[in-house]
Structures are given as structure tokens and as C-alpha cells.
């Protein structure tokens, strides 16, 4: 992963870190050189963790017969749409700032790029 890659490959790798969190973990562990890809990997993992933590109370709401099903469906549609939107922005070469997550990571992660 640390080998030389083109800018397009770096952008693609950064983009895939948002919807595919295991890839973000692999990138974080193996790639030490590309700052943009590491930024996206850390941010992608933070986004995935945030979605997981928010899914816990949403799952409890899912126990309500009809309304709960709609809430769970809306939550996952929004989570997937956000992951795709962040991936597209990362592929365009932008440093994506996930609300709350990026600020929290900047304060608490020592080597946040």
C-alpha cells in the first residue's frame, strides 16, 4: 500500500474508505505516506463508528411495530447516502469533514493528518 501510486488511485482509495470501513482499517495500518488517504481512512472509520453507535438506539426504536420499521429504514437510507456523498467528495480530492466526527478526531487523535 505504501508504494507509489497515481493521484487518481489515491483519490479512489480515499473515496472507498467511507462506504467500505474494513478497507479504511487496512489503509490505516499499512499506508504511512499518503496524508490524504490516511485522513480519509481515519475519517471513514470515525464515520463508521458513529453510524454504529447511532444504530443502537435506532434498533431499539425498530421494535415499535410500524413506525419503528420506518425509522430504521430512513436511518439506513441516510447512512448509505452520506457514505456515498462523502466518497464522491473524497474522489473529487476534497478533504471531507464529517460533522462532529472530524472535530472529535482532531482533538483526540495524536497523529490526525
C-alpha positions in Angstrom: 0.0 0.0 0.0 2.9 2.4 0.7 4.1 2.0 -2.9 4.0 5.0 -5.3 0.5 5.4 -6.8 -1.1 8.0 -9.0 -3.2 10.8 -7.8 -6.3 9.1 -9.3 -5.5 5.8 -7.4 -5.1 7.8 -4.1 -8.4 9.6 -4.6 -10.1 6.2 -5.3 -8.6 4.6 -2.2 -9.6 7.7 -0.2 -13.2 7.5 -1.5 -13.6 3.8 -0.8 -12.7 4.4 2.9 -16.1 5.9 3.6 -18.5 3.1 2.4 -16.1 0.2 3.0 -14.8 0.6 6.6 -12.6 -2.6 6.6 -10.6 -1.1 3.7 -10.1 2.1 5.8 -8.7 0.0 8.6 -6.3 -1.8 6.2 -5.2 1.5 4.7 -4.7 3.0 8.2 -2.5 0.1 9.2 -0.4 -0.2 6.0 -0.2 3.2 4.4 2.0 5.7 6.2 3.0 8.0 3.4 -0.2 9.4 1.7 -1.6 12.1 4.0 -4.8 12.5 2.1 -5.6 8.7 2.1 -4.7 8.5 5.8 -7.0 11.4 6.6 -9.9 9.8 4.7 -9.2 6.4 6.4 -9.3 7.9 9.9 -12.4 9.9 9.0 -14.1 6.9 7.3 -13.5 4.8 10.4 -14.9 7.6 12.6 -17.9 7.8 10.3 -18.5 4.0 10.5 -18.2 4.1 14.3 -20.7 7.0 14.5 -23.1 5.1 12.3 -22.7 2.0 14.5 -23.3 4.0 17.7 -26.3 5.7 16.3 -27.7 2.4 15.0 -28.0 1.0 18.6 -30.9 3.3 19.7 -32.4 3.2 16.2 -32.5 -0.6 16.6 -34.4 -0.2 19.8 -36.9 2.1 18.0 -37.2 -0.6 15.4 -39.1 -2.7 17.9 -42.1 -0.4 17.6 -44.3 -2.2 15.0 -44.8 0.2 12.0 -43.2 3.4 13.0 -40.0 1.7 14.1 -39.6 0.0 10.8 -39.9 3.3 9.0 -37.3 4.9 11.4 -34.8 2.1 10.8 -35.3 2.2 7.0 -34.9 6.0 7.0 -31.8 5.8 9.2 -30.0 3.3 6.9 -31.0 5.1 3.7 -29.5 8.3 5.2 -26.3 6.5 6.4 -25.7 4.9 3.0 -26.5 8.2 1.1 -24.0 10.1 3.4 -21.3 7.4 2.9 -21.7 7.7 -0.9 -21.7 11.5 -0.8 -18.6 11.6 1.3 -17.0 9.1 -1.1 -17.8 11.2 -4.1 -16.4 14.3 -2.4 -13.2 12.4 -1.5 -12.8 11.2 -5.0 -13.0 14.8 -6.2 -10.0 15.4 -4.0 -11.7 17.3 -1.2 -10.9 16.7 2.5 -14.3 15.6 3.8 -15.3 17.0 7.2 -17.9 14.7 8.8 -19.9 16.9 11.3 -19.0 16.2 14.9 -16.7 13.2 13.9 -13.9 15.2 12.3 -13.7 17.7 15.1 -13.7 14.9 17.7 -11.0 13.1 15.9 -8.8 16.2 15.5 -9.0 16.8 19.3 -8.4 13.2 20.4 -6.1 11.5 17.7 -2.5 12.5 18.1 -1.4 11.9 14.5 -4.5 13.0 12.7 -3.3 14.4 9.4 
